[in-house]
Amino acid sequence: MARSKSSRRWLDRQAHDPYVQRAQAEGWRSRAAFKLLELDAKDRFLRPGARVVDLGAAPGGWSQVAQKAVGAGGQVLALDLLPMEPIPGVTFLQGDFREEEVLRTLEARLGQGPVDVVISDMAPNVSGMAAVDQPRATHLAELALAFAEERLAKGGSLVVKLFQGAGFDPFVAQCRQRFARVALRKPAASRPESREVYLVARGFGV
């Protein structure tokens, strides 16, 4: 079957993307690993021994970065709607974060202890219609924030993908009320044409 023009463009872009090439050479699951590496280099929210929840984890680039940072004394629990190949030191749950049953399973795996960091690279399936896609993206960010509010230890951190548009400013304002420090970052590995930015919130409840 012949590939569509859009799929050929995507393949061509991947083949010439320096971050894709670096990820393959360095053993990262995806180019997204470099986004989290840059964010952590600037804001230092990952540390040895920390408990991390990775939402929207597949194919696993962020989980790899988190596991390497927290080490054997830490814990990384990853969740995604899609399957993900195992990563040593990472516990993976497959399911839809929007479903109550999946959340209960995640809570059971975490047990009673608090979480130090919640990272979320979740994004909706894109329809191409901003009026549809933006509310979906904002809803996922709001779910990540709600989970963080329930499980973060005092002083904990939240890192979440956002898309600039309707609902962006109110969400940032909401985070500023709950965290001591909030920064908006555009990592070098984020494609220039993408509207994505990352909110890094530290000092929960401080």
N, C-alpha and C positions, 0 to 999 in steps of 0.2 A: 504493500500500500504506500502510495506517495505521501510524503510528509507535507503538511500545510506550510504556507509561507511563514506563519507565526512560529511554528515549531522549528523551522530551519533557522530563523533569526535567533531563537533562544539557544539552539545548539551552537551556532556560530559565536554568540556572545559568551557562552560558557567556555568554549575552546580558547578564546582570546582573553579571558578574564584572569588577571594576575593573581587574584585571591583564590580562584578555583585552582589554579596551578600550584599555588603555595599550599593550599589545604591538602591536595593530593600528595605533594612532596613531603609534607610534615606529618601526615597521618591523621589529619582532622576529618571528621565526617562531612563537614560542609564549610563553605566560606564564611558562614555566620559565626564560626568560632572566633574569627578575628574581631568581630564587633564586640563580643563579650570580653575578649582579652584587652582591647583598647579601653573599654568602659572601666574595667577593674583596675587597669594601670592608672587611670585618672582618679578614681574614686575609692579604691581599696575597700570593697565590701565583702570580698571573699578572703577567708583566712583558714589556716589549718584547724581542723577539729570542728568546723561549723556544720550545721544541718541546713541543707539547701533543698528547696522544692523547685523543680524546673517544669514549668507549664508550657505546653506546646513544644515538646522536646525533640521530636523526630526531625531529622535523622540522627541527632545526637551530638552535634557540634558543641552546643552549650553545656550539655551534661559532661562531655569530655573535659572541657575547660574547668568546670566546677569541681569535678572529681579530682583532677590534678591539683587544684588549689587547696581543697580541704584535706586531702590525704587519707591515709588509712584510719585515722582517728575521727574523721568526719562522716557525714552521710549525705548522699544525693538520692533523692526520690524524684523520678521523672514520670511525666504523664503526657500522653498524646492520643488523639483519635486514631492516628495511623500506627501501624506496627513499627518497631524499632529493633534493630539487631542489638544483642546484649553488649553492654560495656562493663568491664570488670569494675566492681565497686559501686555500681549504679543499680538501684532497684527501679524497674520500669513497670508502670501500669498502663494498659491500653484502655481507653474509654473517652467519652465526651465529657469534658470538664463542666459543661452546662447541665448535666444530668445529676439529680440528687443521689442516685444510687452510686454513681462513680465517686462523688464527693465523699460519701460515707466510707467507701472502700479506701480512699486516700487517707481519710482521718484515722481509720483503723490501723493502717500501715504506719502512720506517724506515731500513734500512741498518745500519751498524755503530755510529753515534753514539748516545749516551744520550738519554733523554727527560727533560725538566724537570718536567712535570706530567702526571698521568693523572687525567682527570675521568670519572666514570661516573654517569649517571642511569638505568642499566639497571634494569628491573623486569620480573618475569615476567607472563605472561598470568594474570589473576586468576581462580581458580575459585570463590572465595567460601568455601573451606574453609581455615581457618587452618593446619590440620595439613599441608596440601599446599602452600599458598602461601608460608608462612614459610620452610621449607627451600629452596624454589626461589629466593627472594629472597636468602637467606644464601649460597647457592651462587654466585650471580652476583657478590655482593660479594667472596667468596673468590677467584673467578677474576680479578677486577679487581686484588685485592691481589697475587696470584701474578704477574700480568703486570707490575705496578709493581715488584715485587721483582727481576724479571729485567731491566727496562729503565730504571728511574729512575737519574738521575745522583745522586751523593752530595749530600745536601741537598735533593733533590727533594720534590715534594708529591703527595699523593693526595687526591682528593675523591670520595666515594662515597656513594650513597644506601643507607640502611639502613631496615629496618622493625623496630620494637620487638617483641620476642617471643623465642622459642627461638633460641639461637645468637647473640643480639645481644651479650651481655656477653663471651663468649669471643672474638668477633671484635674487639671494641674492645680487649681485653687483648692480643691478638695484634699489633694495630697499635701499641700503646704500647711493645711490645718492639722495634719496628723503626724508629720515628720519634721524634724528639726532642720534638715537641709534637703533641698530639692534642686536638681540640675537637669537641664535638657541637653542631650548630646546627639550629635550626628557623626557617628564613627566614619572613618575613612572608607571602611568596607561597605558602607551603605551606598548604593548606587545613586549618583547625583539626581537622576530623574525621579527617584522614589520620594514620596511624601512622608516616609517613615522617619521618626525620631525616637530616641529612647529617654525615658524619664528615669532618673536615678534618685531615689528617695532614701535618705539615711536618718538614723536617729528616731525610730518609731516611738511615739509616746514620751519623748524626752522634752 
